[in-house]
């Protein structure tokens, strides 16, 4: 059996159906799945779990010393009970076992001897004021071993504690790992890190590293194994990026050189403002890329209100000047229509090509969406196919097979995270030569994440706001403070009376619809063997960052909130609009038009207005149940106000307790308007999660050990090595295990996502 086949062997064949069934609940189905299920942390017989940190209702694994054990009969209910007291040296925890006869409990009594140390797992309960584990699963160090020699070794080495579940405790996982790991040879475990790189970096082989993390004989051993596995993840990621970049550079795009007397200079002349220095510098970068024969793949990031639209428009006009067409993709019809209006406003006569009053150099801007009537759609399709439309704005409808372009030279994707890989591929594959691509995001990306996720994608950053933009002030409003809430709605009325607009954002549409989970911490997420995470279960999404259960509170919905505001005495006579994703396109357009015109100056909405919607008179953003939204999402919502010279106000209404992680996020948002600073803070508070975006690729693999902030230097090192490997061997023919790791671990869709964002 080959190494690759050995690692792909189903656990049911190696361990039996019963054991494999429990492991399958953890997503572990093959030998490699199990070997890559690394310990979350390590215990040692000399260390104890802090009992004071245990919360009632929490599923835990604790290391403790047995203080006393007693078996006694129960007169009231019959049968027998064993009570054992375990301690960390300060606090205690009670272990309770019940049986019909005392004899059944003797086995536990013989193992739970005072002075012995063990791992005990179960759910923390409380009885008569004392915390306890009822019928816990446990392993006594030095007792649960095959022979005396193994017991001595076991009692002295670090004890791996795995991400586990109630039905599959950590030591059962450990024994399963030993069963599959012990018989393996070097030939069974192909190593993704080429031998010359291992020698150069003095790294152990993959098999040696797996043994070091799963069966360590010392702290130094598991740390060395972990560091090697962490480097492997970085190398696989960076080699995938380097290989894709090398492949892209083999393609030939049509150069789109700038013209001195074309649409770009005409636009600059009619803009009512001067470009910022950042806009000018980034514009020059993009212009040079469009002139080349290598397809541009550039990420344009800029904070809310940094002026990305103008930069993108100038790039599109350069392509039009050179005889090509540009497509602008927006994630929603609301945003597509908003972009259309913005472009028409910026271009004026320059966008009326072939029309009465159009400039002689003018092009035409066409909107194409899925909900258009047949006549409008036929006209838009014709203008795209004939080339009459230099710029085509649309949603995913632009990706359908029936849409043809005369000469597509540039694709601009707004808010890239809302488009799947396949959708972006559909546009890139258009025409004989791939178009250039400009990907815009208003969610600032920390350098460390950009280096990991976007790799060698060229990145341009707009780091300053256009002059004249007003600042937006943010406050956190406790949801249970009636006086503050009343003042909030009074402030809404004051803004409306001054001719301004107000957004009220809710996490769901209807009262009976499930909303998003709270933005809470993942306990011990990531499985870092060095992390001292509470418990050993799979990461659990915790409310407010602790293990306590809290009563469910109904979340605000668009339907209920709009009805409530219509009844508020402060808002008598004010028309309340509604906006959400289930509305038909015509209804969305009507709602936006009524809001923009001031006919319905208060809009109750979901996050459909998060990105791009631009109403200059909008001055107040109120977010209900703000703890239910991500920090970057809240920053985007806040960016919908203060978009003119009028000052903005953002009120975050929340039930999050002071001191909780959810509240810390909101306080961070209130403290700064710098999106890049917030992105770093968000990353720090989240413990990163899956920066590869598993939701896009559908895979279950993610970064297991690599931490994009902490391991930035390691990622940089791996990137240099990856570039060298690919330059010498673009197909990785001499490193088949590395090529296989990219294919198997990342998968083609995830690899695409890495490159494109």
Phi, psi and omega in degrees: 000129181289164181301314181299321180293322180298317180290331181275358183298135179295141179296332180298329180282326185272321187251348185096155187296321185293309180296317181298326179297319178294318180292330179298330178296339177266007180082018183254112185237338181239170178302317181293322176307314183291317180293333178271003175272084189284153174302144177282322179202179181230140174251165173220153182303339181273357182246150180233151174284139179288106183297329183296340183274354184284134181251141177301133181092352182274137174272121190227162163236122182240148172254126186207166177258139178285125179265317181204156178220135181215131174253131178215159179278152177251108183291321188292320186242359180080164180085193184227162181221139172251129175243124174238140177252125176244154187219154172261007183104344178234297181261166182233163177219138182264136173252131184232129176234139178243149177203161179288328181229147181298328182299329180295333185271353183298328180299315177296318183298322182291333181269326184272063182275139177307134181098342179279154181248141180210169170256129183235131183233140179171187179260130183289121175243182180221134179220120181053043175081002180246137177283142182210160169247126180261127183048053180290152168277147183206163175223124179265123182297128178086354179253311181278067181222157185292323181207177185296320180297316179295324180297319179296316180296314183299324184286349184247347186258162176301143182255114180292134177241117190264154164302121189224189177218165183304322183280343182227089182292165187303319183288334175291323174296315180301318179293322178296319178300314180299321181300318182274333186278318188304318183281351187289145174246171179302325180293335182283343189236086178302136186258118179296336180274117181304150185303321183292328177288320177300315180296318182297322183262001183055050183259144173290162176291169179299316180298317178298320180293319179297318178295323181294322181277330182269328182227064185284145174261357178197168176296319180301322182296311183290329178293320179293318178296317179298317181298322179294317180293326178294317177297322179301315178301315181297319182292318179299314179299310186288330176290323176301316180292317181295323181291319180292322179295317179298320180294321181295325182289349175277343179279160179238122175261160176281123178297141179235078184292153179284152176245139182292326187246029186262202185293329181296311180293326178294321177295313181303323182291331184261353179296136182280007180216160176272145176296144174289164179298326179292317178298320180294314182295314180294322178301321179292321176301312181295318181301317179296320180296321181293336180283341185277173180264348175275129182303124178293134169230097188235137174263121177254107180246142179201147181294168179308127177079016183279350177093038180291326184300318180295318179299315180295320180297318180297323177294318180296320181291328176298320178294318178297318177303328183270010175094006181254185178238159177232145176242134178246115182261129176243151185287336181225160178294326177301314182288325177299315179296322178297316178299318180301313180296318181296316181295317180298320181293318180291322185278323184057230181298340180290345179256010183248047181302129179076007182248162178297128179088359180284149177293151182295337179267003193296153169248185179236140177251127184238140177257132179226112179228167184289338186262006180295151173292163186297323181293312181296323180293317179300318181295315180297318179299318180295318181293326178290314184291325183278342184091358179300326178268114177285329180234127177244120180256138179187183177259206179298347177301334178295342185269353183290155186297334183285353181266120180242147176242150177288315181200083184284115184251338183212135173244124175252122180251119180267133181054072189301331186291351180267358178249136176285163181300315183298322180295318180292324178299321183301322179282321182296333183278357182292139174079171181289328179243141182293140177286160169291156180224132177239119183253121182255141172219138175261005175263102184303137185249120178303150182306319183295323178288318180301320181294324183277311188275319184262349172051240186270011174298132176296136183237128175243138185235130173264107189259008180222152179270148175301145181296152177093349178285134180282155176277155176246128179265140182239135177229146174265128183245116177296130185293338182266007179263096186299323181295317180294320179295318178299320179294327178300311182288331175294321179295324177301315180297320180298319179294316180299319181295339177266011177082021183255176184240153183226132171261141171233113186257135180239153181283347180214167184273308183245157181299329184266008182268135177293136179261183179291154174294154176297150178284085186240173184279146171268120181293114176064027184301143174104342175066032179289120181300341180271354184277136179263074185276144177289131179076173180230019180282173172301149181308131181248133177288116187253136176287125178063018173078007173238177186270000187285145175277140180235149180296142180292136177241136181296136178274154179293140176237158179300315184299309183291320183293319178298318179294319180296316182294326179296336181266347183294134180298330181293337188247022179302130178085357179266126179282131183255120177269163178230144178214130173199172188291342182275350180291147174294158184303319181297320181293322178296314180299318180295319180296317180293320180296317180296323179292311182299323182280349181087006178289325174232082192286350176247123180245121174264124192214163165271192183283013176301338179264013186301316189238132165084333182295127192231101176238111188300329183279356180285120185238342183233133175239118177247123179248116178272145185053050187299334180293348180278356184245153177287159182297316180294326179294319177296323178296321177296314180299316179300329181290353178282347179242164182070033184264009177224207179277354180279132180295149181252157177225129177239124180245121181258104182271125189213154172259000182298134181285143174304137181094344180281163179296321179300316180292325179298322177299312183295320178296324178296320179295320181292335186276340183210152174254005181280109184296328180289321176297319179294322180297319177295319180295319180299317180297318180295317182287326182284343193059029169079321184062214183257094183290350179277352176071061183300333181297331180282321188268341180080359180274162179261350180285147176205184177294122181267315185243331185289134177240118192295332178276306184295327186254027182302318181294321179295319179296319178299316178299313181296326181296317179297317179294319181298316179299319179296316180298316183288324178298321181280332187210078187304326181271357183057035180297327180274358179227064185299327181292326177291317177299318179294323180296321178297315181292314187278318186281315180275316186080152184298323182292317181293325179296319176300317182297320179303318184286321190264338184077000000 
